[in-house]
Amino acid sequence: MSAIHIHADQSAELLGSSTDFNEIRQILSGIGVRFERWEADREIVPGMANEEILEAYRKEIERLKNEEGYVTVDVISLQPDHPDREALRHKFLSEHTHSEDEVRFFVDGEGMFYLHVEDKVYQVHCCRNDLISVPANTTHWFDMGPAPRFTALRLFNNPEGWVANLTGSDIADRHPRFEKTA
């Protein structure tokens, strides 16, 4: 289930939370973050080829590409037995920004985005059918947990793909991790 928890940035004190999709969308919209639900036009099953997944969401992908100018889209999938899961988790756990929007659509599974905006951290639990678009230059980090289980579409303005600008802050270490295990 999608959820949002809002924390004070320095103390990590919980300031509020919700599991209501419309309330989550409204809160995130207030800080410039797009949050939507997409439905596939066909059943998505484990082991489905990346090309089939992209085709199942073609209509939504094309709409977003036309609206926002994204030029590339790919599929990323991680499972608990992935040999590089710890290194990949660590890669995304440091606070960073991007010079373009970071767009993720969860085809399956779940993960946690942390958005550091002004004096708050918005912890967003994303699940199957959730799309989140973090605006360019927004400080954030992502936690897939110790046993990642997700498949997501990634849309980019930059054909080079994911390029992070680390802030050097230790804020991610002061906030709760996504500890869901397989």
N, C-alpha and C positions, 0 to 999 in steps of 0.2 A: 504494500500500500504506500502510495506517495505520502510524503510528510515534509513539514518544514519546522525547524527549531531555530529560534532566533536567540543568539547569545551576545552578551557584552564582549567586545573584542579583547579587552585586557584580562578580565577576570573569568571569562567563560560562563558567567552566571546566566542561567536560562531566563530569558525575558518573555518568551511566548512560544506557542507551537500550535500546529493545526495539521489535520489529516484530510480536511475538506478541499477537494481539488480547486473549486472556484476561489476559495479564500487563499490558497497557495498561489494561484495564478495572479490574484489581485495584489498580494504582498510583493511578489516578484516583479510585477509590472511597475509597481511604485519605485523600484530601483533600476528599471530599464531592462529587466531580464524577461525574455519570451519563454513561456511555459505552455505547452499544448499537449493534447492527446491525439494520437493518430491511430487509425485502424487500417490493417492490411486489407487488400481486396481479395486475398486468398489466405488459407491457413498457413501459418509459419510453423514448421516442424524442426526438431533437432536434427542436425546434420545437413540442413538445406544449404545448397551452394550459394555463395555470395551473390552471384548474378540473379538467382531466383529471388533472394531477399530484396535486392535493389528493384527488381521488376514488380514485386508485390506492393512496394511503396512508391512506384514511379510517379503517380499523380501528385502526391504530397511533396516529393523531392523536386519535381519540376516547378510546382507552385512556389516553393521556398527559393529555389534558384532564380526564378523570375523576379520575385519580390526583393531579394537581398543581394543578387549578383554572385552567388556562389558558383565556382567553376568546376570544382571536383567533389566527388563523393566516394567514400569507400566503406567497407565493413570491417570492424574489429571485433574479435571474439576471444575471450579468455575463459578458461575453465580451471578448476582447482588443481588439476594435475599438470598445468603448463610449467615447463622446466624453468622459465624465467619470471614466474609470477612475483617473487619477492623483489627482484630488481625493477620490474615494471611498476609495482606498487610504489616503491620508494621514489621512482622518477617523477611521479605525479603528486607526491605528498608535500612538496615544498611550495610555499606561496609563490605565485608567478602571475604574469600577465601575458597577453598575446597582442600583436599589432592588428589582429583581425578578430572577428567573433569566434567563439568556440561553440560549435553546434553539435549536440549529441542527441540521437534518438535511440532509445532503448527498445530494441526488437525483442529482447528476452533478458531475464535476470535483473540485476540491480546494482547501484553504486551510489556514492554520496558526493555531491558537490558542496564545497564550502565557499561562500562568496563574502569577501571582506569589503564592506561598503561603509564608509565613514567610521562610526564607532561600534559597528555591529558585525557579527558573523552570521550569515544565513546558511544554515546547514540543510541542504535539500536532498532528501532521499528520493532518488529517481528509480522507477520500476518500468516493467514492460509497458509499452505504448506511450511513455513520457518523452517529450521533446523539451530540451532546455537549450537556450541560446544565451550564452554569457557574452555581453558586449565587449568589444575590443577595449583593452587597457583596464579592465576590471580585475582587481587582485582577487585571486581564488586559488584553490587546490582541489584535487579529486582523490577520493579513497575508494578503491575497489575491494578492500578487505583482504584478510590473509588467505582466503580461499575464493578467489574471484570466480564469478559465474555470471557472465553477461555477454550479449551480442549487441553492438550498437552501430548505427550509421553515423558517419562523420562527414560534415559538409565544410568546405574550405573556400575562401576567396583566393588564397595563395596556393598555387599548384605544388609548392614544396611541402604542404601539409602542416603538421604540428610543430610549431617553433615557440619555445617558452623563453620569457625574459624573467629570470629569477629576481625576487625582491631582496633576498638575503635575510628576511625576517624569520624569526622562530615561532611565529604565531600559530602555525599548524601544530606544533608540539604542545601547545597549551590548550588545545580543544579536543573533545572526545573523538576517538577514531571509530571508523566503521569496522566493527569486530565480528560481523556475521561470518560464521564458518559453515562449511559444506554440510 
